Amino acid sequence: MLARQFLHKRSTRRLVLLQHLCLTLSHDNSRKRGPLREGGRLDLDSLAEEEWRNQFRYVYLNRTLYIVSMRERRKVGNKSVLTGNRFTRSEVEELVEVLQLPNPIRADNRITEDPRTALCMLLARLAYPNRLCDLALKFGWSVERVSRISTETQRIIHDRWEHLLCWDAERLTPERLVKYAQAIQQKGAPIGTVWGFIDGTIRGIARPTYHQRTCYNGWKRKHCLKYHGIVTPDGLISHLFGPIDRRRNDAFLWQKSNLPNILEQNAHTPDGTPLQVYGDPAYSINSFILSPYQGAQLTNDQKQWNRSMSRLRIVAEWAFKEIVNTFGFLDFVKNQKHLLQPVGVQFRVAVLLHNAHVCLHKPQVTQYFNIENGNIVEGLMEDELLEPPLLSEYFHN
């Protein structure tokens, strides 16, 4: 009896496999076309510029400053230009080159994808709280393929370029830091040695299934991870440290990041004068960091100092706001599951892509230090404009 049941199951299994093989042979091109998407797999080469913008959610706005550099603005005026909050086709192709993505990109289960499509998958994943099934319909591949390729792409970018988020010694030279300090003083700072602004940010995550108390922040009443970064007047996040669990304050991140030693070695003028970053009251005061005056009885000069520096320190908040606006998936708390996906690497890669976006589009922070009431800041010559570097200059070896 048992032998008869075994043979019956075995013959049934063979029949199912045979039917599956016949179906595969009759539709031998289904995998190439992408069975989940009507019309087959998305062909990026066949998309016109208008179709590309529609596919990746670009819009037109009557603003020039978000994409045109300060020098070019004098020539084009206030014409309506493309101001998509992500990247155009040519910019994606340039990113693939400067990021030095391998061709092909191979995931951990040995599936491969060309670097341009892989980068588009990652950008589409980060740009909006899309479900993986939505991206599968967009690109014409399975959910597993989209997930593995986008995860592998962000891992490659992070492993190759994470050193730019610690301290880029080739770009942050003493001469460049002095130029930052002059721009901040020109904008209203009462001191001429502050070259950047440091601030912490809290990124919400979904409640973990296990050990959830390690990520719970009693002050914000949510589960989260913490980072801190330094924002410079050209709009770039020149230093980023994290993630750290919720229980730590900004002073702990300051010490844990080894930033005091980094600044002591690098943050000075060519003649050796120390330069400082400016932070909120959570930070201490020494030769390389400043914070507001504290206390109930402040003099008028001290209050004026705090007001002047507070107006400038807001650019750090703007920078973190721009990251979330550009990559909305980071603000989709329900899908930030740090035990199931590398949310820390995801945020750090988003910062790198944000810096790339700043290099291309010169957003709010860059405009704040270069443009006032629609005009170049009085006293700034063309060669003194604090424009970010080119992509090839930022992503250097």
MOVENBEL-V763816 format. One record per helix or strand of 2 or more residues. SS is the DSSP state (2 for helix, 1 for strand). FROM is the first residue (numbers start at 1). TO is the last residue. If there is no record, write none. Layout:
# MOVENBEL-V763816
ss:SS from:FROM to:TO
ss:SS from:FROM to:TO
This chain:
# MOVENBEL-V763816
ss:2 from:2 to:26
ss:2 from:30 to:33
ss:2 from:44 to:46
ss:2 from:49 to:55
ss:1 from:60 to:61
ss:2 from:70 to:76
ss:1 from:81 to:82
ss:2 from:89 to:98
ss:1 from:105 to:106
ss:1 from:112 to:113
ss:2 from:115 to:127
ss:2 from:132 to:139
ss:2 from:143 to:165
ss:2 from:174 to:186
ss:1 from:194 to:204
ss:2 from:212 to:215
ss:1 from:216 to:217
ss:1 from:222 to:232
ss:1 from:237 to:244
ss:2 from:250 to:256
ss:2 from:259 to:266
ss:1 from:276 to:278
ss:1 from:289 to:290
ss:2 from:300 to:326
ss:2 from:328 to:331
ss:2 from:333 to:335
ss:2 from:343 to:361
ss:2 from:364 to:370
ss:1 from:371 to:372
ss:1 from:375 to:376
ss:2 from:382 to:384
ss:2 from:391 to:394
